[in-house]
Amino acid sequence: MENAGEEVLVPSGHEARLLCRDAMSAIERLPEDQRAALLLIVLENPSYKEASEILGINSGTLRSRISRARESVRDACADTSDERSEAVSEGADAEGFVSKSVASEETRSSGRMTSGGTVLQRVK
């Protein structure tokens, strides 16, 4: 076994799912007017003129709401990503697991083993 006896940190494999969850959570926390503008543009893809008519606001207001919404979502996702990175740098993955030596049979029987053979154990 190539990594036998050394500590190996394995990414959780759920990063995309976590990023999507973070983005959805950030969108849900937006003020209603920003959320409506952002979701209309992102999901329906109308022109700004069409979207402003649908929402009953002028185009400048629409652009401002979308800009503020995008900035809020981007900031919220960066904050949660930074928190996850700090946890990983302290030895835990994004779900609160730390890697254990792949060489120890005792370690392999306790915790969660990845398909690559790394044993993860929840940090309390």
C-alpha positions as CSV (number, residue, x, y, z in Angstrom):
1,M,0.0,0.0,0.0
2,E,1.6,3.2,-1.2
3,N,0.3,5.5,1.7
4,A,0.7,3.0,4.5
5,G,1.8,4.6,7.7
6,E,1.3,8.2,6.7
7,E,-1.5,10.6,7.5
8,V,-3.6,11.3,4.4
9,L,-6.2,14.1,4.2
10,V,-8.9,13.1,1.6
11,P,-11.4,15.7,0.4
12,S,-14.9,14.7,1.4
13,G,-16.1,14.5,-2.2
14,H,-19.2,16.5,-1.4
15,E,-17.8,20.0,-2.1
16,A,-20.1,20.7,-5.1
17,R,-23.2,19.6,-3.0
18,L,-22.1,21.8,-0.1
19,L,-21.5,24.8,-2.4
20,C,-24.9,24.3,-3.9
21,R,-26.5,24.1,-0.4
22,D,-24.6,27.2,0.7
23,A,-25.8,29.1,-2.4
24,M,-29.4,28.1,-1.9
25,S,-29.3,29.0,1.7
26,A,-27.9,32.5,0.8
27,I,-30.6,33.0,-1.8
28,E,-33.3,32.1,0.6
29,R,-32.0,34.8,3.0
30,L,-32.1,37.5,0.4
31,P,-34.7,40.2,0.7
32,E,-37.8,39.3,-1.3
33,D,-37.2,42.0,-4.0
34,Q,-33.6,40.9,-4.6
35,R,-34.5,37.2,-4.6
36,A,-37.3,37.7,-7.1
37,A,-35.1,39.7,-9.4
38,L,-32.2,37.2,-9.2
39,L,-34.2,34.1,-9.7
40,L,-36.2,35.6,-12.6
41,I,-33.0,36.5,-14.5
42,V,-31.1,33.3,-13.6
43,L,-34.0,30.8,-14.1
44,E,-36.1,32.4,-16.9
45,N,-33.3,34.3,-18.7
46,P,-35.4,37.2,-20.0
47,S,-33.8,40.4,-21.2
48,Y,-33.4,43.1,-18.5
49,K,-36.2,45.1,-20.2
50,E,-38.6,42.1,-20.1
51,A,-37.7,41.3,-16.5
52,S,-38.2,44.9,-15.4
53,E,-41.6,44.9,-17.0
54,I,-42.5,41.6,-15.3
55,L,-41.5,42.9,-11.9
56,G,-43.0,46.4,-12.5
57,I,-39.8,48.2,-11.9
58,N,-37.4,50.2,-14.1
59,S,-34.3,48.6,-15.6
60,G,-31.8,50.5,-13.3
61,T,-33.6,49.2,-10.2
62,L,-33.6,45.7,-11.6
63,R,-29.8,45.8,-12.3
64,S,-29.2,47.2,-8.8
65,R,-31.2,44.5,-7.1
66,I,-29.5,41.8,-9.1
67,S,-26.1,43.3,-8.4
68,R,-26.8,43.4,-4.6
69,A,-28.2,39.9,-4.6
70,R,-25.2,38.4,-6.5
71,E,-22.8,40.2,-4.1
72,S,-24.7,38.9,-1.0
73,V,-24.7,35.3,-2.4
74,R,-21.0,35.5,-3.4
75,D,-20.1,36.8,0.1
76,A,-22.1,34.2,1.9
77,C,-20.7,31.4,-0.1
78,A,-17.1,32.7,0.4
79,D,-17.7,32.9,4.2
80,T,-18.9,29.3,4.5
81,S,-16.2,28.1,2.2
82,D,-13.6,29.9,4.4
83,E,-15.1,28.2,7.5
84,R,-14.9,24.8,5.8
85,S,-11.3,25.5,4.7
86,E,-10.3,26.4,8.3
87,A,-11.9,23.2,9.6
88,V,-10.0,21.2,7.0
89,S,-6.7,22.9,7.8
90,E,-7.3,21.9,11.5
91,G,-7.5,18.3,10.4
92,A,-11.3,17.9,9.8
93,D,-13.1,17.6,6.4
94,A,-16.1,19.6,5.5
95,E,-18.4,17.2,7.4
96,G,-16.3,17.2,10.6
97,F,-14.2,14.1,9.9
98,V,-10.4,13.8,10.4
99,S,-8.2,11.3,8.6
100,K,-6.5,8.5,10.4
101,S,-3.4,6.4,9.4
102,V,-4.3,3.9,6.7
103,A,-1.8,1.3,8.2
104,S,-3.6,0.5,11.5
105,E,-6.0,-2.4,11.4
106,E,-7.5,-1.2,14.7
107,T,-8.1,2.2,13.1
108,R,-9.7,0.6,10.0
109,S,-12.3,-1.2,12.1
110,S,-13.4,2.1,13.9
111,G,-14.7,5.1,12.0
112,R,-15.6,5.4,8.3
113,M,-13.4,4.1,5.5
114,T,-13.3,5.7,2.1
115,S,-13.0,3.7,-1.1
116,G,-9.4,4.7,-1.2
117,G,-8.7,3.1,2.2
118,T,-8.5,6.2,4.3
119,V,-10.3,5.9,7.6
120,L,-12.2,9.0,8.8
121,Q,-13.4,9.5,12.3
122,R,-15.8,12.2,13.5
123,V,-14.3,15.0,15.5
124,K,-16.3,15.7,18.6
